[in-house]
Structure formats: structure tokens, C-alpha cells
Amino acid sequence: MTQYSYSRVSLFEDCPYHFKLRYIDKLTELPKYDADNPLIIGSALHRGIETNVETALEEYYNAFPVLTDEIINEAIKLEVLIPKVKDYLDKNFQDFELIHEYEINTENYKGFVDLILKAPDGTCMVMDFKYSNHIKNYMDSGQLHIYKHYLEDDEFDVQRLAYLFVPKTSLKQKDNEDLFHYRKRIVQAVEESQLTLVPIEYDNMNVIYFQNSISNIESATEWPKNTSGNCFSCNPKFAPNYLELITNEKGEVLMALPKNERRERKIDTKPDFWIYADSYVGKSTFVDNVDNVLFLNTDGNTDNTTAPVIAIKDEVTKTGRVTNRKLAWDVFLETISDLETEENDFEAVALDLVEDLYEHCRIYVFDKNGWEHESDGSYGKGWSKVTTEFNNAMKRLKALGYQIIYISKEKVEEITLKGGAKRTTFKPNINDKVANFLTGTVDLTLRAFVNSDDERFLQLAKKQNVFGGGRFDFQVDVIPLEMDAFIEELTAAQEGKATKKKAAPAKEKQSDDKPKRERKRKDSEQESTEVFEEDSYFYHPESDSYVMYKKGDETPTGIDFAHCEPVTKEEYDEGIFEQEANATDEPPKRERRSRKSDNEDEKEDESEVPKRERKRRQREAVDDTPPGEESSAKEQTEEEPPAKRTRRRRS
């Protein structure tokens, strides 16, 4: 039996058409990564009220592919609002038991109650948080009434209902106003804002209306648009962007594409992905190892690849004295049509470079409309036409069922943190709105890089200042830029294989006097598998990374533990916390620890984990620079003592 939520039924009452797209057709809605996205901010606000500011900000930051100044601005508001709400609850409900995010889960209904306040006498108040200034828009909502109805079935004595409105502050940066003073003005405005508690009288008719609406949904055969006149999704400005729908700039659906379920299986070793890196890192060479891949190349750099290539460029021909030009975007559209209609043996299509393709799209739209820039189109029409043209073409390509791969160059930018410190960000060389769209169409986005030893790696771990992320729970931070290693970790992420988290890329150097650690192999040649006998924590000075292994975890390959320092759990937790805090203006240089002497290790039984002497240490100032971008370090000789580090106090 279908479980209904208040939001699901409310959408049907507002617009049966968009209800059908979301819940019956189950189209793929591409996420919106605006800094002020109400769903993302609302979720972070609720988490902060339930836990603390740090947890809320971590969740908020991780909801985006990469940090921006706009995201920091919204985080500053949350840092003020969350304590404001918690203080309000502490002051007005001192002796109450607070039950956060209570789940109602019945045969036909599912919902989450923001807060249940249980008084000493057992009576309850149900409170819902609203991050909005438009109080009157919620006065006719049936949400709290539905909660009360189902909570009483769970033996809650609900006597009061209320909305707690958390004010939304929207300020624009003035001309000639620097970021510091703008943020100072934001903090002042948020601090001066007031919470508003609005009691709601229970009306059982809302429950009856809700149940009638469920009956209407189950008997519906027609799906008209915007029956209430209040459907935001019918407004092109707020309309959801569905991967399977081709639309025009007005939001009208031109074509419904078949939903792509071609690679739906337990282990996906051919995900759609986006890889970006600086020049000469080897991103195209890496993609060239994908089986049966077709390159759609825009820059002519094909010397290091062997796969078939179609050049996406302007085609110029002459007929007598007449010069004919077919624009590169027309070539791309024709290629998509050919892939749609012609049989071939290709399994993957790589767009190299995707940012060039976007520029070709812009030129095509300008040529078609006689423009020189998007601003030549009135009232934002130019930007809308370019976005619509590009998005529709990419959706068509996605619908073909091939493995889709985007390749981009890297751009480096700086953002300003709350305290004024600068932080370097790494992202694909394309504007943010297009990047947010593209990353929503692939399964994961990855950055490749070269370290100071000219070794090439692929970064799998999500970092807040590195554009990336995806649906795979990788157990490793970085791997060599090799297709075999990538597929191995893809499989491990989906199988739950014992490929545990690595601190940093390292060469496989194992001397005779060091105990060998190996991952369990499937073949019979592996005699035994070493595991950790207790929870273990390590620090890798070269990359300023922390790693934890749980009791029973297999010891991984490719890690040179001579360059890792054992630390306590407290030091590990503190180090992770510091790395999430503000980075300093200049990353301090690090020095590598010297290896232990050869006679230090004793021969141990292979079934036991080699025990290490744990050393307490002082850490250097935290640098959240991604692997491969750190300052070069000087290797110390064995006679030199390890460089001492000073611990940075957290503000």
C-alpha cells in the first residue's frame, strides 16, 4: 500500500500534473545548488536545532559540490539563527522533554515531526519550524493537524500545536561595499530579527480533507496543471529541472525522453562521471582506457588517446566563391542524432572538453538570434535560451544509454571565510550554474592532480573546497590515476570490500625489515590476512591527513606506515575538527619524518599486527589544501630529528 506524506498530498491538490511527474512517472529531478536553497537550509537548520551549529554547518557545506562566498554568507546566518532558536526553547520550555524529528510510520502515512515538547504532566505540544517571513501562507496548512491525528495513535497526548517562524534575512551587497562590511551587516540584521511563535487551533476537518485527497489520488485518471493557482513548479522561474524532459525557455515540455535504466544493476563499474584537472595531468589518457569509448573532441588534442574521435569544430566548405560554415554546435547535434539512429559498438561517449562545447552552444544561439552576447536578449531571454539549448542537448545525450563522461580543465579560485582568511577552491573551468547542472547529470565528479613527485592521482574523497561528490561511498581518499584502480575502488564501494581509508597516496615500498601488510586476495596464494587488533588512528604529515582503522579491518596495501604517526583517538577527533575549521592564509611548509632505524623492528608472526610505539605529537597549523597542492617538503636524513610542530589554538 502506498504511503502518503503531507507534502505529497499537498502537491496533488496544487498541481496534479507535477504530482504525476514526480510520484508516478518518477522522473529524475536535477538538484539545485543555490546557496539559499530552502530545502538545504531548512534541513541544516533542523539539524542544528537538534544537535549543534558545527554539525549543521558540516551538513550544509557537504550538500554542495564546492564552497562559494554565497554559501559562506548563508552559513553565517545559520550560526546566528541556530543558537537563537535553541535559547528560545531553553528559556520557554525548561522542564519539557524535547523529541526531535519524530518519525510517524503507518500503513498509509509517513512523516517527520520537527519537534514534540513533552511537559512534565505528559501533555505534548507539536512544533514545526518554518524558515520564512510569510506567516499568513501557513495559516491554512493542514500539516500540524495531520501530525496530531497520527501522533495520538502513537499515544501522545497532543494538546497544543504551533509554528515557530525563523526569520529569513535577504540583504544585497551594496556597490563599493567590501565583503567584510557586507557580512557584518548580515550578522547585525540576523541578530536583530525576532522569532515568532504562532499557535494553531486543531481542526479535525483538515484530517478529513487529507483522507479525501488520498482517495482522489488513487482514483485519478487526469492530471491537469495548477488547479489551485498556487503551483510554484508551473512558474518557469521555480520549475524543477527533470533529466528526462526537453523544455523550451518558457518551461513548456517539448519532448519526454525515455528514462535511462540501462545500467541498473548491483555493481556499476561504468558510472557516468565528470573528471577535471589541470593541463597535462592525463585526464583524457585516463578516459581513453574506458572500453569502447567514443571521444567528441573540441580542442584537437588527441595525440595521447587511441579511441575513435569525432572533431566538434566549425566545418568550413566553399562552393565557388561562396563560403559555407557549419557551426560546431550543429556538428554536435548531428552526432547525437547519429548516435540515436545508427547502430554502433560504442559503450561510452566522452565530451572533451565540455566547457568548449558550452561555448559552441553560446555561439550557435548568438548566430541564430543575431546577438553578440546573452545580454542582447531582453529581460534575461538570452541567458535562458543558451541554458535551455545546452541543457536539452545534454539530456538527449544522456537518454541514449551510453556511459557519459565529461572532461574539463581545472580553474583555481579563492573564497573568503567568515574570519577573513582566504581559502583556495578547485573546480571545473565552466560557470557555476552550468557546473551545477552537469554534476547533477552524472554519478560522480572527480578531480585528478599531480603531486610534487610528478605522480598522478585521482581524488575520490569529498572535500568542501574541491568541486566533486557522487553517489558512491568510497572507502579511500585518493588512488593512482589508473583505470584498474578506479574500477577496483568502485567495486569496493558497492560491495563493502575491505578497502579501508587511506591517508594519502604513497608508493608501495616495503623493505625486508618491515612487516608486510597486504589486502586479502581472492586467490589461494594468499596464506593469511593481517587485521588490526584494536581501533587504530594515524596521522600522515605530508598531506596533513588523518585516518582511522577499526578493529578487525584488514591492513591495506600501498600505505608506507613509516610516514604515518600513530595518534590517540582524542588527537584524531581534534585533528578532524581542526581541518573543518578555517584554513590559515598561507599553508605552512611541512617536513617529513625520518624513517625508523633498520634494527628497530623485530620479526613478528604474520598473523599478528605489528605493534607500534604510540607517540604524542604537536601538530602544525591546519592546511586544508587538497592532495597534490601542498608546499614541497624537504626530505630529512636519518640523523636529523623529526621537525617539531606547534599546536594551533582554536578560536
Secondary structure, DSSP 8 states (H G I E B T S, - for coil): ---B-HHHHHHHHH-HHHHIIIIIS---B-----TT-HHHHHHHHHHHHHS-HHHHHHHHHHTSSS--HHHHHHHHHHHHHHHHHHHHHHHH-TT-EEEEEEEEE-SSBEEEEEEEEE-TTSEEEEEEEEE-S-GGGGTT--HHHHHHHHHHHTT-EEEEEEEEEE--------TT--HHHHHHHHHHHHHH---EEEEE---THHHHHHHHHHHHHHH-----S-SSS--GGGSTTT---BTTEEE-TT--EEEE-----TT-SSS-SS--EEEEESTTS-HHHHHTTSTTEEEEESS---TT--S-EEE-S-EEEEETTEEEEE-HHHHHHHHHHHHHHS-----EEEEETHHHHHHHHHHHHHHHHT-SSGGGSGGGHHHHHHHHHHHHHHHHHHTT-SEEEEEEEEEEEEEE-TTS-EEEEEEESS-HHHHHHHHHTSSEEEEEEE-TTS-EEEE-S-BTTB--EES---S-SEEES-HHHHHHHHHHHHHT-S----SS-------TTS-------SSTT-----B-SS-EEEEETTTTEEEEE-TT-B--SS--GGG-EEE-HHHHHHHHHHHHS---SS-----------GGG-----TTS------------------TT-S-------TTS-----------
